[in-house]
């Protein structure tokens, strides 16, 4: 019989983190621990995100309401475990993600392999991660860039004076720039901004318009030489096909899609439609980030800088070397809880 333990993590950011949807100084997350009958433990994480109306306390309440049912599951296969969780918690993908992640961590330990080896993946094919610069006065954004040299920056936009800020940032770095509006632009704003971004050598534009504006996004794709990547428009597996003729690619986030198991299915579908794929973070600690890192050889772009943006961590096991991330050689996720 399984044993479930869970608790809240609330890690501070180094800098207040601002996107078009608001500002936060801490990242609350649900951490789950699954113990197998032999004492082996697996760990998972799901950050709470206000604009998805998800709190740690609500996830804990739902988990406690059916904890004994989860503990009674005969765990022998993480994919079967995900299907069981999906039907048990159909309206709680964030919670399912944390449990699914813990199941895969446990599975890697049972198999005595790091997860990327379980999946037959070569970590040498993992892309570099970007480093995210949140919305701030331009002086603060440039200060963050100067203090955090990186080969790729993801610049959050959707506030005031986006174009002037991006022009100024380009004067101070030759790094690849990715622009993420978090659905913060109108179609008219995007029409004005995108031609300038083309002159600045921007690598990609993430979710420029409202998540439901498929018509506008398709029009932007038709005129932009820069790839346009869906984020808020692509939450779960059904959204991949909806996005295939609208965006050049998708950003898969383990938390919002309900975990590793479904993310692997989404990657397969996206590849079948010749779409670009990003794995994106939601400011997870090293626990949730490790899951992304093990999957990262399957994708084109990686946004796994959560531990770099946080002032503290709850685990060890990831090494950042010039923004290439190496997981520990330990089994499963390879993380040790502090």
N, C-alpha and C positions, 0 to 999 in steps of 0.2 A: 504493500500500500504506500502511495506517495504521501509526503508531508509538505505542506505549503506554508511558507512564511513570507511576509511582505512588510515593507516599511516605506516611509516617505523620505526622499532626498530633496534638499533645497539648496542648490549650489549657487554661489554668487558669480556674476559675470565680472571680468576684469574691468570692462567699461559698460555703462548702461547700454543695452542692446535695443536699437530702434529700427523698426521697419515701417512700412506704410500703414500697418494695422495697430501700431502702438509701441510702447517702451516697457521693458522689464529690466530689473536689476538682479533677479535670481531666476534660476530655472528649476521649478519643482518637478519631480519625477517619481513614478512608482517603481520600486525595485522589488522583484519577486525572487524567491529562492525555492527551488523544488528539490526535495531530498528523496532519492531512490531508497528502497529498502536496505541496500547494503551500505548506506551512509554517503554515497556519492551525491554531489550537489550541482545543480545547474542554475544559472542566473539570467535574468532578463530585465529589461527596462522599458518604460513607456513614459515619455515626458508629458506633462499636462500643457495643453495649448488653449489659451482663452478663446481664440477665434474659431475653434472647433467645439467650444463649450465643454471642454473636458478638464476635470479636476482630479487630483490624486485621491481626494477623499471620496469622490463618487465612484472611482474605480475600485477603491478598497471596499466600499460598501457592497458593490455588486459582487466582487470576488468572495467576500465573507458570506454572502447569502447562499452561495453554491460551492463553498470551499470543500465541504465533505464529498460532494459529487465529483469534483475534480480529483480529490485525493483518492477516490475509489477507482480511478481509471487504471487499467492494466497497461502501463506504458511499455511498449515494445517497438514503436516506430513513430518518429516525430511528425510525419505527414498525417498519420491516422489521428495523432493527438491534436493537430491543428483542426481537422475536420470535426472532431468531437467538441473542441472549444468553440469553433465557429457556430455550431448549432446550439451550444449551451449559452453563448453570449452573442447573439446575432446583431445586437445594436451597440456593441462595445469593442470595435476593432483595436483601439489602443490597448485595452486590457488583454485581448487575445494576442496581440503582438508580444507583450511582455512574457506571457506564459509560453508562447510558441518559441521565442528566443531561448528561454530557459530549457525548454524541451530539447532544442538542437544542441545547446551547450552540454546537456546531460548525455545526449546521443554521441557526441564527439568523444566524451570521456569514456563512455561504454566501449566505443570502437578503438579507443586509445590513439586518436589522431586529432590534429587540429582540424577545424571544420573545412578549411579550403582543401585539405587532403581528402576528407570524406567525400567532397564533391568533385575531386579530380582536377582542381584548379591550380594554376601556376601563379604565385604571387608576383613573379617578375613582370606579369602582364597587367598589374594593377596601375591605374593612372595616378598622377599626382593629385593631391587634394588642393582645392583653393583655400584662401583665407578670407573670411567675410568682413567687410567694412560696413557697419551699420550707418544709418542716417544720422548725421550730426552737422554742425557748422563745418565748413570746409577746412578750417584750421585744425579741428579735432580729427577729421578724416585723414588729413595729411600726416598728422602726428602718429596715428595708428599705423599708417603705411610705413613711416620712417622707423617705427619701433618694432615692426614685424615684417622684415623682408620676406617676400614670397614670390614664386614664379607665376602665380595666378591669384588674382583678387576677384572676389565676388562683391560687387558694389551694390548695396541696397539703395533703391531710388523710390520715387513715388511721393516725395516731399516737395518742398519749394526749391526752385532754381536747379533742377537736376542737370540740365545741359551745361551750365557754367561750372558746376562742381565736377562733372565728368571731364570737361576740357582741362580744368586745373589739375585733376589727378593725372591725366595723361602727360602733362608737362613734367611730372615728378617721378614717373616710373615707366619703364619699358615692358613691364610684366603683362601677361595676358589679362585682359579685363572681361569679366562676365557681369552683365547688368541684370538685376533682379528687381522687378517692380512690385512683386507680390500683389498683382491685380490692381495696382494703384494708378494706372493711366487711363484716360479716356482714349477713344479711337483717334480723335483729333490731335491730342497730345502726342500719341505714338507716331502719327503721320509726320509731325514736325520733328520729333526727336530722332527717329530711326536713321534718316539720311545723314545726320551729323555723327551718329554712332558708327556708321560705315566708314567715315573719314578718320575716326579714332581707332580703328582696328579692333573693335569689340568682337570677342569670340562667339558669344551667344547672348540672347535676350530671354530671360525667364519670365513667364506669365505676365505679359504687359497689360492685358485687359481683364475685366471681370471674368470669373470662372465660367459663367454661362454664356459669354459672348463668343460663341463658336463662329458666327458669321464674320464678326469683326476680326477675330484672330486669323481666320482663313484668308481674309483680304490682306492683312499685314504680311502673312507668309508669302503671298503672291508678289509683293513688291519689295520685300526685304532680302538682301543678299546675306544677311546674318541669320543663322539658324534660330528659330523661335521654339522654345521648350515649354511644355505644359507642366505646371505644378499643381495649383489649386484645381485646375480643370481635370486632373488625372489623379483620383484618390484610390480607386479600386480597380479590379480586373476588368469590369465592364467598360470602364472609361478608356482603356487602351484603344479599342476599335473606334470609339467615338472621336478620338484624337488623331487617328492615323491620317486623315485627309485635311486636317486643320493645323497641325503643328509638325515641326520637323523632328521632334523628339519628346520624350517625357522624363520627368523627374520622379523617380520612385522613392518614396519614404516608407521605411519599414513600419513605422508607427501608424501612419494613417491607412496603409493598405491591409494591415492586420498581421504583419510579421514576415519572417524569412520565407516560409512555405509559399505564400501567395506571391511574394516578390519574385521568386524564381519562375513562377508561371507567367507573370507579367513580362518578365524579360524575354521569355520564349516567344510570346505573342508579338511583342514590339519588334523583335528581330525578324519575325516572319513577314512583317510589314515594312522592313528596311528603315526602321526608326532609330534615331540616336537615343541613347539612354544615359541618364545621370542617376547616381545614387545620392540622395540628399539627406542631410541631418536635420534634426529639430533640437539641436543643442544638447544632445545626449552626453552623458559621461563616457568613460572608456568602456563601460559595459555595453551600451547600445551601439557605440561607435565600432566596437570590435566586430559586431555582426556585419556591419556594412563593409568593413575592411576585408573580411573573409570572402564576401561576395564580389568585391570590386573588380577582379579580373574579367568579369562578364560584361562590364559597362565601358562607356566612352569617357564619361566625366565623373569626377568624384568630389563631393562636397561633404567632407567628414572632419571638419575642424572644430567640432564641439568642445573637445578637451582643451584646445588652444584658446578658446574664448572664455573659458571658465577659470576662476581664480583657484578653485579646489577640484578634487576628483574623489571618487569613492572607490577606485580600483586602479591597479597597475596592470600592465600587459601590452601596451602599445608603445612603439618607438617611432617618433617623427624625425626623419632625417631629410632635411631640405624638402619637406612636404611630401615625401614618400613615406607611407606608413607601413611598418612591419609589425605583424602580430607576434606575440610570444609563440615559441615552439611547443608550449604546453598544450594539452588536449582540449578539445571543445573550443570555446571562445578564447581561451588562453588568458583570462583575466583572474586576478586575485583581489577579492574584496578587502579594502583597508579596514 
